[in-house]
Amino acid sequence: MPLAVCATPIGNLADVTLRVLDELRAADVVLAEDTRHTRGLLERHDIRATLLSYHEHNEAARVAELLPRLAAGERIALVSDAGMPVISDPGARLVRAALDAGEVVTVLPGPSAVETALVASGLAGGRYAFLGFLPRKASELQAVWRETTAWGMPIVAFESPHRVSATLRSLAAFDAEREVAVCRELTKRFEEVARGTAAELAERLVEPPKGEVTLVVAAGKATFDPEPARRAVADLVAAGTPRRVAADVVARLTDMSRNDLYGGSL
């Protein structure tokens, strides 16, 4: 029997697929990040199942315990507290071990805070990048803003409610006009999406918001520094390459025009 990775609601307990409900009913055991939380979902849909805790602190031991049970033909369902297991939640080790052992792994899709927040933000438009949880250190956070600016696409990330204010201040210090959406309590009764520039939201959201938070940050505007390209042309000219040829070669490798490089100060 397969290991079934089951997406669960990110807030509203009605947002669960029929396939997931059928799988939870049929499972010999349901692996849950927090059994108390999952029991609420099961009771809401009148499902009786055997629950077994599976979280980051017992993951290694559970994998060793569960592989023989899979091999023996037991039907095992894996859920997390919200959304898809493995994505910023426990489960990757079990999935990999099951695949390596030749067991069947099936994934039952469902609600996602990432896509929900992205669409609700109004910043979607094709490609995007998901970063998981943002780093806590200020220097690492600044590095994230610098790196993602060059990507040219929105980024989606999870953040602790207690760090949202500091994260917004960090982004505002890097790029005050960068558009941001702070998505709180998605799909729940008090769902809220705050939109604005990094500077505006850093000023508005001083107190920690209540509930789970997903951030969506608009694509940044990368700035191009022409000096490295001009130095490359100068180095080629110094090595004996005709200036026009050097400018043509470097222009093909950068965002600068050949005329700008040919006529630039070398």
Secondary structure as GFF3:
##gff-version 3
##sequence-region A 1 266
A	DSSP	beta_strand	3	6	.	.	.	ID=ss1
A	DSSP	alpha_helix	18	26	.	.	.	ID=ss2
A	DSSP	beta_strand	29	32	.	.	.	ID=ss3
A	DSSP	alpha_helix	35	44	.	.	.	ID=ss4
A	DSSP	beta_strand	51	53	.	.	.	ID=ss5
A	DSSP	alpha_helix	59	71	.	.	.	ID=ss6
A	DSSP	beta_strand	76	79	.	.	.	ID=ss7
A	DSSP	alpha_helix	92	100	.	.	.	ID=ss8
A	DSSP	beta_strand	105	108	.	.	.	ID=ss9
A	DSSP	alpha_helix	113	121	.	.	.	ID=ss10
A	DSSP	beta_strand	129	133	.	.	.	ID=ss11
A	DSSP	alpha_helix	138	149	.	.	.	ID=ss12
A	DSSP	beta_strand	155	159	.	.	.	ID=ss13
A	DSSP	three_ten_helix	161	163	.	.	.	ID=ss14
A	DSSP	alpha_helix	164	174	.	.	.	ID=ss15
A	DSSP	beta_strand	179	184	.	.	.	ID=ss16
A	DSSP	beta_strand	192	197	.	.	.	ID=ss17
A	DSSP	alpha_helix	198	204	.	.	.	ID=ss18
A	DSSP	beta_strand	213	217	.	.	.	ID=ss19
A	DSSP	alpha_helix	227	238	.	.	.	ID=ss20
A	DSSP	alpha_helix	243	253	.	.	.	ID=ss21
A	DSSP	alpha_helix	258	263	.	.	.	ID=ss22
###
